[in-house]
Amino acid sequence: MRFQNQHRWQVRFESLQKVSGAEWGRNESSQCPVRLFPGTCHSRREIKGSHLHQGEIKTESKIIKSDEDQGTILSFVPDETIFKDFEYRDEFVEQQLWNYAWLNAGLRIKYNNKIFHSKDGLLDLLNRKTSGEEVRYPIIHLKGEDIEMALTHGQHYGEQYYSFVNGQHTTQGGTHLNAFKEAIVKTLRDHFNKNFDPKDIRSSIIGAISVRVEEPVFESQTKTKLGSNNIATDGPTVRTFINDFVTSNLIITSQTSG
């Protein structure tokens, strides 16, 4: 669907259980790319709304009682002085919304009367990505504090990965994805006490990993590749954190499911 300048894009967040630690940057000296930004928040059977114009709050409503479900309604009109000619690409917006849903199990998003909802996080992601493809074993899905992963092998050539940091889709990977690949190889080598070739282990793999990193460092402004070496200032390295999680849980889960 193509949106013209006067159309408004609206997303409603319902039944929000937990939001990932996504980075939200703000530059006070930069122009606000939104001309109109009305928002309404529903919480504890109460509603409060505000209306922004080019980054400044113009009006705020009083808190009133409501029978509507919890959630937030946001709508905006891009600033025509910045975006001279624009259109919304539904396929891109919808992919981003699916990412948010997969990374925040239980979150319900309504966009253009379509519902985006995931019950099992990255397990749902891999189920969708492997739809129509025969996998060699049921998808392994593991969750821990600040980390979630899903893994299986298919019938295709090569390797497929979906990696995320603080809700950001890191399409170019980074330190977390490198650690994930390394941990899978190390775990299987140690378990079987054999020096398998990494290419043999990872051939036809389909994996997804999501981690939360304190003050992440990305290698570009688009945040598509993680460069952080540590999970937190006083925390373990990304490599150690992911390796410990995978080696502690992967084989146990495989044995239990087998």
N, C-alpha and C positions, 0 to 999 in steps of 0.2 A: 504494500500500500504506500502510496506517495502522499506526503503531507505538504500542504502549502503553508505559506508564511503565517497565516492567521490560525492554523490548526494548533491545538494544544496536545501535548503528550502527557498522558496521565498514567501513573503507576500506583497501585494501592498495595500496601504491605499489610497482610493480615496474619494474626496468630504468630507473631514474631516470638520465637523461643530464645534464639541466641544468634547474635550477629558476629561475624568474624572480625578480627582486628585489622580491618582494612585501613590503609593510610589515606588520610584526606588532607591534601596540601592546600594552603591558602597563602596568597601573595597580596598583601594589602595594597601594593602599588600597582597591581595589574588591573586591567579592566574586567568588569564582571560580564561574562558572555551571555547573561540572561537578562531580558528586558522585564518580564513579568514572572514572579515566582510566588504564587499563592500556595500555602501549605496548611494542612489541617491534621492535627494529631488526636487520636482517640485512645485514651488510657483510663483504666479504672472507671469506666462508665462516664467519663467526662471528655469534653471537646475543647480544644484551644486552637485558634487559627491565627495566621499572620500573613501579611502581603508585602512582598519585597519588590522594589523597582530599581533595577541596575545596582544591585548590591546593598541598597539601603531599605530598612524596614519602614514602610509607610503607615501601615495600620496593624493593630493587634486586637484580637477579640478577647472578650472576657471568657473565663472558664465556665462552661455550662454543662448541665447534665445531658447524658445521651444514652440511648439503648443500643447503639451500634457496637459492633465488635471492635476489639483493640486493633490498632494499626495506624498507618500514616498515609495520607493522600498528598501527593506532590504533583504540581503541574507547572509548566513553564512555556514561555515563548522566547526563542533565541533573539538576541539583540540584532536587529537588521543593520545597524551601523557597523557591526563586526562581521556578521555572516550575511554577505550580500545576496548570495543565492545558495540555498541549502535544501536538502530533502532528508527525510528519515528513511533509512534502509531497514525494513522490518527484520530481514534475516540476520542482520548484525545485532540489532537491539535484542531480538529473541535469544540469540546465542549467549549474549552477555547475561540476560536474565536467567537462563538455564544454569550458567556458571554460578550465579549467586544462590540459586536454589540448591544445587548440588553441594555447595560449600557450607550451607546453613540448613541442615536437615530440619524440617518442620516449618521453615519459612514459606509463606504462601504469597505469591505475587500475581496481581491481576493486571494484564496489559491488553488493551483492545479486546476485552472480553475473553481472553485466553488465560488460563490458570497455569502458573509455573510453580510446581511443588515437588519436593523430593523427601521421601521418608528415610532413605538409607544412604544419603550422601554420595560418596564416590562409588559405591556399589551400583547405584542407579546410573551414574555416569558411564561406567564400563558396560553395564547391561545395554544401554542405548548405543554405545559405540560398537559393540559386538553383535548388535541385532542383525540377524541374517547370516552371521558367520559361525561356523562350528568351532567351539573352543575345546581345548583338550582336557580341561577339568573345571569344576565350578569356580567362579571367581572368589578369590580369597580377599576378605575385607577386614582390615584391622584399624582400630581407633585407640588413640591414647591422648594424653594431655599435650595439646599443641601440635598434634600430628595425626594424620589419617592417610591410609594407603589402600589401594585395591590392586589386584594382580591376577593375571591369567596368561595363557598362551593360546594363540589361534593357529590358523592354517596358512597365514600369509607369510611373505618374506619380509625381512627387516624387523624393526622395532618401532613400537608406537607408545608414546608417553604423553601424559597430560599432567602438568605440574603447576602448582599454585603456591603463592606466598601471601599471607595476610589478605586473602581474597583476590589477589591479582593473578591473572593467568600469565604465567611466565612461559611464553611460547618458545623462547630460546633457551629455556632451562636455567642452568647456573649451578652454584655449589650444592644446592639441595638435591637436584636431579642427578648430578654426578655421584653424590653420596648414596643415593637410592640405588643406582645401578651397581655401584661397588658393593653395597651391603648385600644385595641379592646374590651376587657371585660368591662373596665370602661365606655367606650363610650355607649355601649348598656345598661348597667345597669343604668346609669344616664338618658339616654333618655327615657327608659320605666319605670324608677323608681321601678325596681324590682331587687331583689338580686339573679340573675341567677347564677347557678353553672358554673364556668369557663370552666369546661369540656364539658358542654352542648353547650356553645357558640362556643367553638373551635373545636368541633367534626366535622370531615369531611372538615375542613378548608383547603384552598390552598392559601397561601399568599407569597408575595415577597416584600422585602424592600431593598432599597439602600440608604445609607447616606454617606455624606462626613464629615470626622472628621479631625480636625487640629492636626497634629502630633499624629496619633493613636498609641495606645499601644495594642499589641497583646500578647496573653498568650503563644505563641510558635513561633518558627522561621518560621514555615509554614504559619503563619498568617491566620489560619482557625478559630480563636475565638477572638473576640474583648474584650479587658479588660478595655478600656477607660471609665472613668466616666463622662467626659465632652466633649462637641462638640469642644470647643476651650478653650484656656487658660483663657480667660475672658468671655467665653460664658456659656450658660446654660448647665445643665447636659444632658446626652444622654436621660435619662428617661423623663425629662421635655420637651426637644425639640420634641421628637417623640410624647409624650402624647398630647402636645398642638396642634401639626399638625393634628393628627388623630381626636381628639375631635372637632376641629374646622371645619373639612372638611368631615368626613365620613358620618354623618347623613344628612348633607345638600345635598351631592351628591346622597345619597340613595333616599331622598325625591324627588329630581329633576328628577332622572331617573325613579322613580316609578310613 
